[in-house]
Amino acid sequence: MSEATLQHAAYDSKVEGNVIFTRVDTAINWMRKNSLWPMPMGLACCAIELMGTGASRYDIARFGAEVMRFSPRQADVMIVAGTVTYKMALAVKRVWDQMPGPKWCIAMGACASSGGMYRSYAVLQGIDNLIPVDVYVSGCPPRPEALLEGLMKLQDKIAESESSQAHFKSEASV
């Protein structure tokens, strides 16, 4: 075979522009961040704003999070919206434990983040006392735009996270 024939075989103009090089963990994180399935835990007035975020005016579908799942086994983001009482905390924890990993949590509103204005024996002073929180959305109640910004912050956090392989190895060694 001549050298010209070998060079022609090694270069295919049909493939040019259609090949992407990336790392596996980067591709996995890209897929995860663009297909979040929220588990809404609407416990008080913030739940109305959470519902508004799913409406057509705010279009949560732009972020791949329009599939609100009311089954914890099909969700990967729990959005805790509103006042968490101690009576409800056990149910929130049970739902969190049933969600498959990797999973994330957004605390929406002042009550979910810190107990809000309720400093009583019946109110949990922040959901982070019960489950790990990845993003806090401030406000009383926060606007749907604030939740969308929190969702974007979560997407940034997911994109920068370590690969799934290393994550599972570190859990196994503990």
Order of alpha helices (4+ residues) and beta strands (2+ residues): alpha-alpha-beta-alpha-beta-alpha-beta-alpha-beta-alpha-alpha
